[in-house]
């Protein structure tokens, strides 16, 4: 399902979608290389065009400066005109005898795939203050996302997780790990169980 180009992303979501470090996204905001499309000054959000432009810039770092600048300009113009990521085309830079092609279509597919994973994450994970103290859980269950992420991070065997949580799927484990990475817990950890 194509995502509208105006879909907005947090800096961490954009980091995942563009497959670049969060620090790179933060620096792009600080340097004014991407526009904050949030209505709030306290929140940083960018649209898919901004995320794609950052993804392209990261991949262009190895290109010679004149080629990089030319291709980045073409990519930015193409993405500004695009209605969806499927409209993005490869970009060529012709410099006397050398022709350099930037595979923008391949990058667009990667961004679209990661947007799909992010959408699936939002389908599976819910935050309900009436359930598990407001901790993120998987829809229709009481299984806490961060608990599963901790098990994955601790390298607990899949078979052992299945013994304790038979309804957990491989997709849920992947989503838990991704959720924990994109939305890191802030403040004091939520205490659950006896004595809470």
N, C-alpha and C positions, 0 to 999 in steps of 0.2 A: 504494500500500500504506500503510495508516494506521500511524502510529508510536505506540507506547504512550506515554501521558502521563508515565510514569516514566523514559523515555529521558533519559539525562543528557548534558549538553553542557559542553565547556570554555567559558571566558569568551569566547574568540575564536570558537568555533563558534556560541555564542549571539548574539554580535555580528552574525555573518553571517545567521543564521536570523531574528533579530528586525529586521534591516536598520537597526541603530543603531550608533553608534560604539563601539569597544572601551572607550574611556574611560568611557562611560556605564555599561557593564556593570560595570567595575571599581568605579566610584563606588557603584553599587547594592549590590555586595558590602560595600564599606567602610561604607556607611550602614545596612546591615542590612535593605535593602528586598527582597532576595532571600535565600533560604536556601541555604547551601552543603550540598549533598546528598552530597558526597564523604566517604568514610570516612577520608580522610587530611586532616590540617590543612594540609599543604603544597600541596594541590591544591584549586582552586576549581572546582566543577561545579554546575550548576543543571539542573533538569528543564524539560520543555517548558512546564509551567505558568508557571514563573518567567520563561522567555524570552518567552512570550506576554504576560505582565503587563508586562514592560519595553517590549515593542513597543507595547502599547496606551498606556502612560504617555507614551511619546515622542510619539505621535500626538495625545494629548490636551493637549499643552502650549499649544496655541492657544485652547483652550476657556476660558471664564471659570471662575475658581477653584471656585465652588460646584457648577457643572455637572460640571467635571472630577473633583472629589472624589466626587460621587454616581455618575457613570458608572464611574470606576475601581473603586469599591466593588462595583458590580454586576458588572463584568467579572471581578474577582477571585473573587467568589462563584460566578459561572457557570463559570469555568475550573476552580475547585476541584471542582465537581460533575461536570465533563465526563469522559467515558471516552476521548474522542478529540477532535481538533480539529473534526471534522465535527459534534460536538454543540454547538459554540459558536453562539450566536444573536446577532443584533443587539440593542443595548441602547438603551433610550429613557429620557430624563430629561424629566419634565413639570414645568414651572415656571410656574404660573399660566396665561398664554396661550401660552407658548412650549414647543414640543416639539423636543427635540434627539435625533437618532438617531445612534448610533455604529455604523458598519458593521463589527461584529466578525467577521461571516462572511467578508467580503472579506479582512480581516487574517488570519484563520485559513487561508484558501486560500494567501495569500502565504507564511505560515510553513510550511505543509505542502509547498508547492512547493520552498522552500529546504531543507527537511529531505530531500526527495527528491534534490536536487542533492548534498547532503552525503553521503547514502547511496551515490549513484553514484560520488562521489569515492572513498569507501572501497572500493568494488568494484573500481575501476580501478587504484588506487595501492597498491603493496606496499613494505614496508621489510624487506629480507632481508639480514642481515649477510654472507651468502655471495654476494651479487650486488652489483656496483658499490660495494663498500666500505660497504654499508649505506645508501647514498643512496636516497631514494624513487625507485622506477621504476614504469613502467606494467606491469601484470600481463602475463606472457608475453613481455616484451620486455626489452631492456637499455637502453631509452631513459629517461634521467634526467629526472624531473619538473622539477626546478629549472633544468636547462639549457633546456628548452623554455620555461619561464616567463621566463627571461632573454631568450630570443629575442623573445618576445611583448612584453616590457617595452621592449626595444630597437627595437621596431617593424620587425622583419625581415619582409619580405613573405612572405605565405603560400606563394607559388609557390617562393620560395627555400628555405623550410623543407621543402617537399615534395621538392625536389631532393635534399636531404641525408637526409631521413627520409620516404621514400615511404609508409610505413605509418601515419604520423601523421594523425589525423582532426581535424576542427574541434572535436569534443567533447574530444579529448585536449588540445588547446591551451587550451580553456576551463577544463578541470579543472586543468591545470598552473598557470595563472594564479590560480585559486581556491585551490589547495593552498598556493601560495607566500604568498598573502595571509592565509589562516587559520592556517597553521603556519609562521611566519617562521623562517628559519634563525638559530640562535644560535651564538655562538662563532666559531671560525675556519672559513672555507669548506672544503668537501671538495675536495681536489686530485685530479684524475684525469688520465689520459693519460700521455704520455712524461714521464719525470723524476719521476713520483709515487712 
